[in-house]
Amino acid sequence: MAGPRLLTRGRAAIVAVPILGFLATPFLPFVREPTLVAGIPAGLAWTGGMVLLSAAALHLVEARYLRTGGRAADSDEAAASSAPTPEEQP
């Protein structure tokens, strides 16, 4: 069954942005200095921002997947997996 692909280059690029942000955290100069952003340490603010960006990126990837026919593909897959096997049928 051919349906929409969940992982495409564009969707992988969207998710890669917060991942690279997390990986870059120890190398950022403002994270290593004792600075405050809105009353919290800069490293914690940066990490919190990356968490929010990760959630937004995953939501965007799912929305694009569902818009390209993913909902129908998921429904078909669920129906196929819940169908009884020949051994289970009377």
mmCIF file as gemmi writes it, N, C-alpha and C atoms, coordinates in Angstrom:
data_model
loop_
_atom_site.group_PDB
_atom_site.id
_atom_site.type_symbol
_atom_site.label_atom_id
_atom_site.label_alt_id
_atom_site.label_comp_id
_atom_site.label_asym_id
_atom_site.label_entity_id
_atom_site.label_seq_id
_atom_site.pdbx_PDB_ins_code
_atom_site.Cartn_x
_atom_site.Cartn_y
_atom_site.Cartn_z
_atom_site.occupancy
_atom_site.B_iso_or_equiv
_atom_site.pdbx_formal_charge
_atom_site.auth_seq_id
_atom_site.auth_asym_id
_atom_site.pdbx_PDB_model_num
ATOM 1 N N . MET Axp A 1 ? 0.848 -1.16 0 1 0 ? 1 A 1
ATOM 2 C CA . MET Axp A 1 ? 0 0 0 1 0 ? 1 A 1
ATOM 3 C C . MET Axp A 1 ? 0.901 1.232 0 1 0 ? 1 A 1
ATOM 4 N N . ALA Axp A 2 ? 0.699 2.073 -0.981 1 0 ? 2 A 1
ATOM 5 C CA . ALA Axp A 2 ? 1.492 3.296 -1.085 1 0 ? 2 A 1
ATOM 6 C C . ALA Axp A 2 ? 0.676 4.459 -0.548 1 0 ? 2 A 1
ATOM 7 N N . GLY Axp A 3 ? 1.219 5.132 0.403 1 0 ? 3 A 1
ATOM 8 C CA . GLY Axp A 3 ? 0.557 6.286 1.005 1 0 ? 3 A 1
ATOM 9 C C . GLY Axp A 3 ? 1.581 7.385 1.212 1 0 ? 3 A 1
ATOM 10 N N . PRO Axp A 4 ? 1.213 8.405 1.914 1 0 ? 4 A 1
ATOM 11 C CA . PRO Axp A 4 ? 2.163 9.48 2.176 1 0 ? 4 A 1
ATOM 12 C C . PRO Axp A 4 ? 3.275 8.994 3.105 1 0 ? 4 A 1
ATOM 13 N N . ARG Axp A 5 ? 4.457 9.507 2.854 1 0 ? 5 A 1
ATOM 14 C CA . ARG Axp A 5 ? 5.599 9.148 3.695 1 0 ? 5 A 1
ATOM 15 C C . ARG Axp A 5 ? 5.651 10.081 4.895 1 0 ? 5 A 1
ATOM 16 N N . LEU Axp A 6 ? 5.858 9.505 6.061 1 0 ? 6 A 1
ATOM 17 C CA . LEU Axp A 6 ? 5.942 10.32 7.267 1 0 ? 6 A 1
ATOM 18 C C . LEU Axp A 6 ? 7.26 11.084 7.312 1 0 ? 6 A 1
ATOM 19 N N . LEU Axp A 7 ? 8.355 10.435 6.934 1 0 ? 7 A 1
ATOM 20 C CA . LEU Axp A 7 ? 9.659 11.093 6.985 1 0 ? 7 A 1
ATOM 21 C C . LEU Axp A 7 ? 10.091 11.49 5.577 1 0 ? 7 A 1
ATOM 22 N N . THR Axp A 8 ? 10.066 12.773 5.313 1 0 ? 8 A 1
ATOM 23 C CA . THR Axp A 8 ? 10.581 13.319 4.064 1 0 ? 8 A 1
ATOM 24 C C . THR Axp A 8 ? 11.719 14.268 4.409 1 0 ? 8 A 1
ATOM 25 N N . ARG Axp A 9 ? 12.422 14.735 3.408 1 0 ? 9 A 1
ATOM 26 C CA . ARG Axp A 9 ? 13.546 15.645 3.679 1 0 ? 9 A 1
ATOM 27 C C . ARG Axp A 9 ? 13.081 16.929 4.342 1 0 ? 9 A 1
ATOM 28 N N . GLY Axp A 10 ? 11.973 17.469 3.882 1 0 ? 10 A 1
ATOM 29 C CA . GLY Axp A 10 ? 11.462 18.706 4.467 1 0 ? 10 A 1
ATOM 30 C C . GLY Axp A 10 ? 11.054 18.529 5.921 1 0 ? 10 A 1
ATOM 31 N N . ARG Axp A 11 ? 10.381 17.424 6.213 1 0 ? 11 A 1
ATOM 32 C CA . ARG Axp A 11 ? 9.95 17.177 7.59 1 0 ? 11 A 1
ATOM 33 C C . ARG Axp A 11 ? 11.143 16.886 8.487 1 0 ? 11 A 1
ATOM 34 N N . ALA Axp A 12 ? 12.131 16.181 7.963 1 0 ? 12 A 1
ATOM 35 C CA . ALA Axp A 12 ? 13.338 15.923 8.75 1 0 ? 12 A 1
ATOM 36 C C . ALA Axp A 12 ? 14.089 17.219 9.03 1 0 ? 12 A 1
ATOM 37 N N . ALA Axp A 13 ? 14.099 18.133 8.068 1 0 ? 13 A 1
ATOM 38 C CA . ALA Axp A 13 ? 14.77 19.419 8.276 1 0 ? 13 A 1
ATOM 39 C C . ALA Axp A 13 ? 14.06 20.235 9.349 1 0 ? 13 A 1
ATOM 40 N N . ILE Axp A 14 ? 12.732 20.166 9.375 1 0 ? 14 A 1
ATOM 41 C CA . ILE Axp A 14 ? 11.973 20.898 10.395 1 0 ? 14 A 1
ATOM 42 C C . ILE Axp A 14 ? 12.33 20.385 11.789 1 0 ? 14 A 1
ATOM 43 N N . VAL Axp A 15 ? 12.406 19.084 11.948 1 0 ? 15 A 1
ATOM 44 C CA . VAL Axp A 15 ? 12.7 18.499 13.252 1 0 ? 15 A 1
ATOM 45 C C . VAL Axp A 15 ? 14.179 18.658 13.61 1 0 ? 15 A 1
ATOM 46 N N . ALA Axp A 16 ? 15.048 18.792 12.614 1 0 ? 16 A 1
ATOM 47 C CA . ALA Axp A 16 ? 16.483 18.917 12.876 1 0 ? 16 A 1
ATOM 48 C C . ALA Axp A 16 ? 16.843 20.238 13.543 1 0 ? 16 A 1
ATOM 49 N N . VAL Axp A 17 ? 16.051 21.273 13.344 1 0 ? 17 A 1
ATOM 50 C CA . VAL Axp A 17 ? 16.385 22.59 13.912 1 0 ? 17 A 1
ATOM 51 C C . VAL Axp A 17 ? 16.46 22.543 15.438 1 0 ? 17 A 1
ATOM 52 N N . PRO Axp A 18 ? 15.429 22.073 16.153 1 0 ? 18 A 1
ATOM 53 C CA . PRO Axp A 18 ? 15.575 22.025 17.611 1 0 ? 18 A 1
ATOM 54 C C . PRO Axp A 18 ? 16.613 21.007 18.081 1 0 ? 18 A 1
ATOM 55 N N . ILE Axp A 19 ? 16.796 19.935 17.33 1 0 ? 19 A 1
ATOM 56 C CA . ILE Axp A 19 ? 17.82 18.957 17.705 1 0 ? 19 A 1
ATOM 57 C C . ILE Axp A 19 ? 19.192 19.608 17.663 1 0 ? 19 A 1
ATOM 58 N N . LEU Axp A 20 ? 19.467 20.35 16.605 1 0 ? 20 A 1
ATOM 59 C CA . LEU Axp A 20 ? 20.75 21.053 16.518 1 0 ? 20 A 1
ATOM 60 C C . LEU Axp A 20 ? 20.871 22.112 17.604 1 0 ? 20 A 1
ATOM 61 N N . GLY Axp A 21 ? 19.762 22.745 17.96 1 0 ? 21 A 1
ATOM 62 C CA . GLY Axp A 21 ? 19.778 23.707 19.059 1 0 ? 21 A 1
ATOM 63 C C . GLY Axp A 21 ? 20.154 23.059 20.382 1 0 ? 21 A 1
ATOM 64 N N . PHE Axp A 22 ? 19.594 21.872 20.641 1 0 ? 22 A 1
ATOM 65 C CA . PHE Axp A 22 ? 19.96 21.143 21.857 1 0 ? 22 A 1
ATOM 66 C C . PHE Axp A 22 ? 21.438 20.767 21.843 1 0 ? 22 A 1
ATOM 67 N N . LEU Axp A 23 ? 21.913 20.264 20.704 1 0 ? 23 A 1
ATOM 68 C CA . LEU Axp A 23 ? 23.308 19.838 20.622 1 0 ? 23 A 1
ATOM 69 C C . LEU Axp A 23 ? 24.282 21.003 20.726 1 0 ? 23 A 1
ATOM 70 N N . ALA Axp A 24 ? 23.875 22.186 20.291 1 0 ? 24 A 1
ATOM 71 C CA . ALA Axp A 24 ? 24.751 23.358 20.336 1 0 ? 24 A 1
ATOM 72 C C . ALA Axp A 24 ? 24.779 24.017 21.706 1 0 ? 24 A 1
ATOM 73 N N . THR Axp A 25 ? 23.889 23.646 22.59 1 0 ? 25 A 1
ATOM 74 C CA . THR Axp A 25 ? 23.752 24.324 23.884 1 0 ? 25 A 1
ATOM 75 C C . THR Axp A 25 ? 25.067 24.473 24.649 1 0 ? 25 A 1
ATOM 76 N N . PRO Axp A 26 ? 25.873 23.431 24.838 1 0 ? 26 A 1
ATOM 77 C CA . PRO Axp A 26 ? 27.087 23.624 25.644 1 0 ? 26 A 1
ATOM 78 C C . PRO Axp A 26 ? 28.137 24.507 24.976 1 0 ? 26 A 1
ATOM 79 N N . PHE Axp A 27 ? 28.012 24.747 23.688 1 0 ? 27 A 1
ATOM 80 C CA . PHE Axp A 27 ? 29.014 25.527 22.971 1 0 ? 27 A 1
ATOM 81 C C . PHE Axp A 27 ? 28.628 26.992 22.8 1 0 ? 27 A 1
ATOM 82 N N . LEU Axp A 28 ? 27.438 27.372 23.223 1 0 ? 28 A 1
ATOM 83 C CA . LEU Axp A 28 ? 26.987 28.749 23.072 1 0 ? 28 A 1
ATOM 84 C C . LEU Axp A 28 ? 27.583 29.61 24.179 1 0 ? 28 A 1
ATOM 85 N N . PRO Axp A 29 ? 28.171 30.757 23.822 1 0 ? 29 A 1
ATOM 86 C CA . PRO Axp A 29 ? 28.849 31.569 24.848 1 0 ? 29 A 1
ATOM 87 C C . PRO Axp A 29 ? 27.901 32.144 25.897 1 0 ? 29 A 1
ATOM 88 N N . PHE Axp A 30 ? 26.691 32.512 25.533 1 0 ? 30 A 1
ATOM 89 C CA . PHE Axp A 30 ? 25.792 33.096 26.528 1 0 ? 30 A 1
ATOM 90 C C . PHE Axp A 30 ? 25.29 32.073 27.532 1 0 ? 30 A 1
ATOM 91 N N . VAL Axp A 31 ? 25.396 30.795 27.202 1 0 ? 31 A 1
ATOM 92 C CA . VAL Axp A 31 ? 24.964 29.752 28.128 1 0 ? 31 A 1
ATOM 93 C C . VAL Axp A 31 ? 26.018 29.526 29.211 1 0 ? 31 A 1
ATOM 94 N N . ARG Axp A 32 ? 27.283 29.714 28.867 1 0 ? 32 A 1
ATOM 95 C CA . ARG Axp A 32 ? 28.368 29.462 29.816 1 0 ? 32 A 1
ATOM 96 C C . ARG Axp A 32 ? 28.623 30.636 30.749 1 0 ? 32 A 1
ATOM 97 N N . GLU Axp A 33 ? 28.045 31.773 30.476 1 0 ? 33 A 1
ATOM 98 C CA . GLU Axp A 33 ? 28.246 32.95 31.323 1 0 ? 33 A 1
ATOM 99 C C . GLU Axp A 33 ? 27.074 33.095 32.293 1 0 ? 33 A 1
ATOM 100 N N . PRO Axp A 34 ? 27.326 33.69 33.442 1 0 ? 34 A 1
ATOM 101 C CA . PRO Axp A 34 ? 26.244 33.853 34.431 1 0 ? 34 A 1
ATOM 102 C C . PRO Axp A 34 ? 25.314 35.009 34.071 1 0 ? 34 A 1
ATOM 103 N N . THR Axp A 35 ? 24.493 34.799 33.065 1 0 ? 35 A 1
ATOM 104 C CA . THR Axp A 35 ? 23.532 35.825 32.655 1 0 ? 35 A 1
ATOM 105 C C . THR Axp A 35 ? 22.118 35.325 32.913 1 0 ? 35 A 1
ATOM 106 N N . LEU Axp A 36 ? 21.225 36.26 33.126 1 0 ? 36 A 1
ATOM 107 C CA . LEU Axp A 36 ? 19.83 35.922 33.372 1 0 ? 36 A 1
ATOM 108 C C . LEU Axp A 36 ? 18.964 36.418 32.221 1 0 ? 36 A 1
ATOM 109 N N . VAL Axp A 37 ? 17.991 35.615 31.864 1 0 ? 37 A 1
ATOM 110 C CA . VAL Axp A 37 ? 16.999 35.988 30.861 1 0 ? 37 A 1
ATOM 111 C C . VAL Axp A 37 ? 15.643 35.84 31.534 1 0 ? 37 A 1
ATOM 112 N N . ALA Axp A 38 ? 14.948 36.937 31.7 1 0 ? 38 A 1
ATOM 113 C CA . ALA Axp A 38 ? 13.65 36.948 32.387 1 0 ? 38 A 1
ATOM 114 C C . ALA Axp A 38 ? 13.749 36.344 33.786 1 0 ? 38 A 1
ATOM 115 N N . GLY Axp A 39 ? 14.881 36.526 34.434 1 0 ? 39 A 1
ATOM 116 C CA . GLY Axp A 39 ? 15.061 36.066 35.802 1 0 ? 39 A 1
ATOM 117 C C . GLY Axp A 39 ? 15.514 34.632 35.957 1 0 ? 39 A 1
ATOM 118 N N . ILE Axp A 40 ? 15.733 33.921 34.861 1 0 ? 40 A 1
ATOM 119 C CA . ILE Axp A 40 ? 16.229 32.547 34.945 1 0 ? 40 A 1
ATOM 120 C C . ILE Axp A 40 ? 17.546 32.462 34.186 1 0 ? 40 A 1
ATOM 121 N N . PRO Axp A 41 ? 18.401 31.499 34.526 1 0 ? 41 A 1
ATOM 122 C CA . PRO Axp A 41 ? 19.684 31.384 33.826 1 0 ? 41 A 1
ATOM 123 C C . PRO Axp A 41 ? 19.495 31.202 32.318 1 0 ? 41 A 1
ATOM 124 N N . ALA Axp A 42 ? 20.431 31.766 31.566 1 0 ? 42 A 1
ATOM 125 C CA . ALA Axp A 42 ? 20.32 31.745 30.106 1 0 ? 42 A 1
ATOM 126 C C . ALA Axp A 42 ? 20.274 30.322 29.557 1 0 ? 42 A 1
ATOM 127 N N . GLY Axp A 43 ? 21.03 29.412 30.145 1 0 ? 43 A 1
ATOM 128 C CA . GLY Axp A 43 ? 21.015 28.024 29.676 1 0 ? 43 A 1
ATOM 129 C C . GLY Axp A 43 ? 19.661 27.367 29.845 1 0 ? 43 A 1
ATOM 130 N N . LEU Axp A 44 ? 19.017 27.662 30.957 1 0 ? 44 A 1
ATOM 131 C CA . LEU Axp A 44 ? 17.685 27.109 31.2 1 0 ? 44 A 1
ATOM 132 C C . LEU Axp A 44 ? 16.656 27.726 30.258 1 0 ? 44 A 1
ATOM 133 N N . ALA Axp A 45 ? 16.784 29.022 30.015 1 0 ? 45 A 1
ATOM 134 C CA . ALA Axp A 45 ? 15.872 29.687 29.073 1 0 ? 45 A 1
ATOM 135 C C . ALA Axp A 45 ? 16.053 29.121 27.664 1 0 ? 45 A 1
ATOM 136 N N . TRP Axp A 46 ? 17.306 28.908 27.25 1 0 ? 46 A 1
ATOM 137 C CA . TRP Axp A 46 ? 17.585 28.355 25.925 1 0 ? 46 A 1
ATOM 138 C C . TRP Axp A 46 ? 17.003 26.943 25.803 1 0 ? 46 A 1
ATOM 139 N N . THR Axp A 47 ? 17.227 26.119 26.818 1 0 ? 47 A 1
ATOM 140 C CA . THR Axp A 47 ? 16.721 24.75 26.788 1 0 ? 47 A 1
ATOM 141 C C . THR Axp A 47 ? 15.192 24.737 26.774 1 0 ? 47 A 1
ATOM 142 N N . GLY Axp A 48 ? 14.582 25.595 27.558 1 0 ? 48 A 1
ATOM 143 C CA . GLY Axp A 48 ? 13.119 25.699 27.537 1 0 ? 48 A 1
ATOM 144 C C . GLY Axp A 48 ? 12.602 26.12 26.176 1 0 ? 48 A 1
ATOM 145 N N . GLY Axp A 49 ? 13.315 27.043 25.544 1 0 ? 49 A 1
ATOM 146 C CA . GLY Axp A 49 ? 12.94 27.457 24.192 1 0 ? 49 A 1
ATOM 147 C C . GLY Axp A 49 ? 13.058 26.317 23.194 1 0 ? 49 A 1
ATOM 148 N N . MET Axp A 50 ? 14.092 25.501 23.343 1 0 ? 50 A 1
ATOM 149 C CA . MET Axp A 50 ? 14.265 24.364 22.439 1 0 ? 50 A 1
ATOM 150 C C . MET Axp A 50 ? 13.181 23.31 22.669 1 0 ? 50 A 1
ATOM 151 N N . VAL Axp A 51 ? 12.744 23.153 23.908 1 0 ? 51 A 1
ATOM 152 C CA . VAL Axp A 51 ? 11.638 22.223 24.194 1 0 ? 51 A 1
ATOM 153 C C . VAL Axp A 51 ? 10.367 22.7 23.502 1 0 ? 51 A 1
ATOM 154 N N . LEU Axp A 52 ? 10.072 23.993 23.634 1 0 ? 52 A 1
ATOM 155 C CA . LEU Axp A 52 ? 8.884 24.545 22.968 1 0 ? 52 A 1
ATOM 156 C C . LEU Axp A 52 ? 9.007 24.454 21.448 1 0 ? 52 A 1
ATOM 157 N N . LEU Axp A 53 ? 10.209 24.714 20.927 1 0 ? 53 A 1
ATOM 158 C CA . LEU Axp A 53 ? 10.427 24.609 19.483 1 0 ? 53 A 1
ATOM 159 C C . LEU Axp A 53 ? 10.284 23.164 19.007 1 0 ? 53 A 1
ATOM 160 N N . SER Axp A 54 ? 10.719 22.206 19.822 1 0 ? 54 A 1
ATOM 161 C CA . SER Axp A 54 ? 10.558 20.789 19.469 1 0 ? 54 A 1
ATOM 162 C C . SER Axp A 54 ? 9.086 20.416 19.369 1 0 ? 54 A 1
ATOM 163 N N . ALA Axp A 55 ? 8.304 20.863 20.332 1 0 ? 55 A 1
ATOM 164 C CA . ALA Axp A 55 ? 6.867 20.566 20.302 1 0 ? 55 A 1
ATOM 165 C C . ALA Axp A 55 ? 6.212 21.196 19.079 1 0 ? 55 A 1
ATOM 166 N N . ALA Axp A 56 ? 6.588 22.429 18.762 1 0 ? 56 A 1
ATOM 167 C CA . ALA Axp A 56 ? 6.022 23.095 17.586 1 0 ? 56 A 1
ATOM 168 C C . ALA Axp A 56 ? 6.444 22.388 16.3 1 0 ? 56 A 1
ATOM 169 N N . ALA Axp A 57 ? 7.698 21.945 16.224 1 0 ? 57 A 1
ATOM 170 C CA . ALA Axp A 57 ? 8.181 21.255 15.027 1 0 ? 57 A 1
ATOM 171 C C . ALA Axp A 57 ? 7.456 19.929 14.83 1 0 ? 57 A 1
ATOM 172 N N . LEU Axp A 58 ? 7.272 19.176 15.906 1 0 ? 58 A 1
ATOM 173 C CA . LEU Axp A 58 ? 6.561 17.904 15.791 1 0 ? 58 A 1
ATOM 174 C C . LEU Axp A 58 ? 5.101 18.113 15.406 1 0 ? 58 A 1
ATOM 175 N N . HIS Axp A 59 ? 4.487 19.158 15.93 1 0 ? 59 A 1
ATOM 176 C CA . HIS Axp A 59 ? 3.107 19.47 15.553 1 0 ? 59 A 1
ATOM 177 C C . HIS Axp A 59 ? 3.03 19.835 14.069 1 0 ? 59 A 1
ATOM 178 N N . LEU Axp A 60 ? 3.979 20.607 13.591 1 0 ? 60 A 1
ATOM 179 C CA . LEU Axp A 60 ? 4.002 20.998 12.183 1 0 ? 60 A 1
ATOM 180 C C . LEU Axp A 60 ? 4.197 19.786 11.277 1 0 ? 60 A 1
ATOM 181 N N . VAL Axp A 61 ? 5.088 18.885 11.655 1 0 ? 61 A 1
ATOM 182 C CA . VAL Axp A 61 ? 5.317 17.674 10.858 1 0 ? 61 A 1
ATOM 183 C C . VAL Axp A 61 ? 4.046 16.825 10.811 1 0 ? 61 A 1
ATOM 184 N N . GLU Axp A 62 ? 3.384 16.664 11.954 1 0 ? 62 A 1
ATOM 185 C CA . GLU Axp A 62 ? 2.153 15.868 11.964 1 0 ? 62 A 1
ATOM 186 C C . GLU Axp A 62 ? 1.055 16.531 11.136 1 0 ? 62 A 1
ATOM 187 N N . ALA Axp A 63 ? 0.931 17.844 11.224 1 0 ? 63 A 1
ATOM 188 C CA . ALA Axp A 63 ? -0.094 18.551 10.448 1 0 ? 63 A 1
ATOM 189 C C . ALA Axp A 63 ? 0.155 18.394 8.955 1 0 ? 63 A 1
ATOM 190 N N . ARG Axp A 64 ? 1.408 18.485 8.541 1 0 ? 64 A 1
ATOM 191 C CA . ARG Axp A 64 ? 1.723 18.301 7.115 1 0 ? 64 A 1
ATOM 192 C C . ARG Axp A 64 ? 1.45 16.87 6.667 1 0 ? 64 A 1
ATOM 193 N N . TYR Axp A 65 ? 1.766 15.905 7.522 1 0 ? 65 A 1
ATOM 194 C CA . TYR Axp A 65 ? 1.513 14.503 7.195 1 0 ? 65 A 1
ATOM 195 C C . TYR Axp A 65 ? 0.018 14.245 7.037 1 0 ? 65 A 1
ATOM 196 N N . LEU Axp A 66 ? -0.772 14.745 7.967 1 0 ? 66 A 1
ATOM 197 C CA . LEU Axp A 66 ? -2.217 14.532 7.898 1 0 ? 66 A 1
ATOM 198 C C . LEU Axp A 66 ? -2.829 15.256 6.71 1 0 ? 66 A 1
ATOM 199 N N . ARG Axp A 67 ? -2.293 16.416 6.352 1 0 ? 67 A 1
ATOM 200 C CA . ARG Axp A 67 ? -2.829 17.177 5.224 1 0 ? 67 A 1
ATOM 201 C C . ARG Axp A 67 ? -2.561 16.474 3.897 1 0 ? 67 A 1
ATOM 202 N N . THR Axp A 68 ? -1.474 15.7 3.806 1 0 ? 68 A 1
ATOM 203 C CA . THR Axp A 68 ? -1.145 15.02 2.553 1 0 ? 68 A 1
ATOM 204 C C . THR Axp A 68 ? -1.756 13.627 2.459 1 0 ? 68 A 1
ATOM 205 N N . GLY Axp A 69 ? -2.734 13.323 3.304 1 0 ? 69 A 1
ATOM 206 C CA . GLY Axp A 69 ? -3.408 12.031 3.213 1 0 ? 69 A 1
ATOM 207 C C . GLY Axp A 69 ? -3.02 11.06 4.295 1 0 ? 69 A 1
ATOM 208 N N . GLY Axp A 70 ? -2.328 11.5 5.294 1 0 ? 70 A 1
ATOM 209 C CA . GLY Axp A 70 ? -1.892 10.614 6.364 1 0 ? 70 A 1
ATOM 210 C C . GLY Axp A 70 ? -3.023 10.074 7.202 1 0 ? 70 A 1
ATOM 211 N N . ARG Axp A 71 ? -4.088 10.857 7.36 1 0 ? 71 A 1
ATOM 212 C CA . ARG Axp A 71 ? -5.218 10.394 8.171 1 0 ? 71 A 1
ATOM 213 C C . ARG Axp A 71 ? -5.861 9.163 7.528 1 0 ? 71 A 1
ATOM 214 N N . ALA Axp A 72 ? -6.049 9.196 6.222 1 0 ? 72 A 1
ATOM 215 C CA . ALA Axp A 72 ? -6.636 8.046 5.523 1 0 ? 72 A 1
ATOM 216 C C . ALA Axp A 72 ? -5.696 6.847 5.574 1 0 ? 72 A 1
ATOM 217 N N . ALA Axp A 73 ? -4.406 7.09 5.406 1 0 ? 73 A 1
ATOM 218 C CA . ALA Axp A 73 ? -3.438 5.997 5.461 1 0 ? 73 A 1
ATOM 219 C C . ALA Axp A 73 ? -3.409 5.368 6.848 1 0 ? 73 A 1
ATOM 220 N N . ASP Axp A 74 ? -3.479 6.193 7.89 1 0 ? 74 A 1
ATOM 221 C CA . ASP Axp A 74 ? -3.501 5.665 9.252 1 0 ? 74 A 1
ATOM 222 C C . ASP Axp A 74 ? -4.778 4.87 9.517 1 0 ? 74 A 1
ATOM 223 N N . SER Axp A 75 ? -5.914 5.349 9.003 1 0 ? 75 A 1
ATOM 224 C CA . SER Axp A 75 ? -7.181 4.626 9.179 1 0 ? 75 A 1
ATOM 225 C C . SER Axp A 75 ? -7.14 3.283 8.469 1 0 ? 75 A 1
ATOM 226 N N . ASP Axp A 76 ? -6.593 3.264 7.245 1 0 ? 76 A 1
ATOM 227 C CA . ASP Axp A 76 ? -6.475 2.009 6.499 1 0 ? 76 A 1
ATOM 228 C C . ASP Axp A 76 ? -5.568 1.025 7.226 1 0 ? 76 A 1
ATOM 229 N N . GLU Axp A 77 ? -4.464 1.524 7.766 1 0 ? 77 A 1
ATOM 230 C CA . GLU Axp A 77 ? -3.537 0.652 8.483 1 0 ? 77 A 1
ATOM 231 C C . GLU Axp A 77 ? -4.176 0.101 9.755 1 0 ? 77 A 1
ATOM 232 N N . ALA Axp A 78 ? -4.919 0.945 10.461 1 0 ? 78 A 1
ATOM 233 C CA . ALA Axp A 78 ? -5.592 0.484 11.681 1 0 ? 78 A 1
ATOM 234 C C . ALA Axp A 78 ? -6.66 -0.554 11.351 1 0 ? 78 A 1
ATOM 235 N N . ALA Axp A 79 ? -7.401 -0.344 10.269 1 0 ? 79 A 1
ATOM 236 C CA . ALA Axp A 79 ? -8.432 -1.304 9.873 1 0 ? 79 A 1
ATOM 237 C C . ALA Axp A 79 ? -7.809 -2.63 9.455 1 0 ? 79 A 1
ATOM 238 N N . ALA Axp A 80 ? -6.682 -2.554 8.752 1 0 ? 80 A 1
ATOM 239 C CA . ALA Axp A 80 ? -6.02 -3.779 8.305 1 0 ? 80 A 1
ATOM 240 C C . ALA Axp A 80 ? -5.432 -4.548 9.482 1 0 ? 80 A 1
ATOM 241 N N . SER Axp A 81 ? -4.927 -3.848 10.476 1 0 ? 81 A 1
ATOM 242 C CA . SER Axp A 81 ? -4.317 -4.545 11.61 1 0 ? 81 A 1
ATOM 243 C C . SER Axp A 81 ? -5.358 -5.09 12.578 1 0 ? 81 A 1
ATOM 244 N N . SER Axp A 82 ? -6.573 -4.531 12.559 1 0 ? 82 A 1
ATOM 245 C CA . SER Axp A 82 ? -7.602 -5.033 13.469 1 0 ? 82 A 1
ATOM 246 C C . SER Axp A 82 ? -8.467 -6.111 12.821 1 0 ? 82 A 1
ATOM 247 N N . ALA Axp A 83 ? -8.275 -6.384 11.542 1 0 ? 83 A 1
ATOM 248 C CA . ALA Axp A 83 ? -9.047 -7.432 10.871 1 0 ? 83 A 1
ATOM 249 C C . ALA Axp A 83 ? -8.615 -8.791 11.415 1 0 ? 83 A 1
ATOM 250 N N . PRO Axp A 84 ? -9.551 -9.68 11.653 1 0 ? 84 A 1
ATOM 251 C CA . PRO Axp A 84 ? -9.19 -10.996 12.19 1 0 ? 84 A 1
ATOM 252 C C . PRO Axp A 84 ? -8.412 -11.81 11.159 1 0 ? 84 A 1
ATOM 253 N N . THR Axp A 85 ? -7.459 -12.559 11.643 1 0 ? 85 A 1
ATOM 254 C CA . THR Axp A 85 ? -6.684 -13.431 10.768 1 0 ? 85 A 1
ATOM 255 C C . THR Axp A 85 ? -7.529 -14.65 10.417 1 0 ? 85 A 1
ATOM 256 N N . PRO Axp A 86 ? -7.17 -15.393 9.379 1 0 ? 86 A 1
ATOM 257 C CA . PRO Axp A 86 ? -7.965 -16.582 9.009 1 0 ? 86 A 1
ATOM 258 C C . PRO Axp A 86 ? -8.085 -17.593 10.147 1 0 ? 86 A 1
ATOM 259 N N . GLU Axp A 87 ? -7.072 -17.684 11.013 1 0 ? 87 A 1
ATOM 260 C CA . GLU Axp A 87 ? -7.141 -18.627 12.127 1 0 ? 87 A 1
ATOM 261 C C . GLU Axp A 87 ? -8.166 -18.18 13.168 1 0 ? 87 A 1
ATOM 262 N N . GLU Axp A 88 ? -8.378 -16.867 13.285 1 0 ? 88 A 1
ATOM 263 C CA . GLU Axp A 88 ? -9.309 -16.344 14.284 1 0 ? 88 A 1
ATOM 264 C C . GLU Axp A 88 ? -10.76 -16.406 13.819 1 0 ? 88 A 1
ATOM 265 N N . GLN Axp A 89 ? -10.989 -16.518 12.52 1 0 ? 89 A 1
ATOM 266 C CA . GLN Axp A 89 ? -12.352 -16.541 11.994 1 0 ? 89 A 1
ATOM 267 C C . GLN Axp A 89 ? -12.977 -17.916 12.225 1 0 ? 89 A 1
ATOM 268 N N . PRO Axp A 90 ? -14.29 -17.945 12.523 1 0 ? 90 A 1
ATOM 269 C CA . PRO Axp A 90 ? -14.952 -19.25 12.759 1 0 ? 90 A 1
ATOM 270 C C . PRO Axp A 90 ? -15.13 -20.042 11.484 1 0 ? 90 A 1
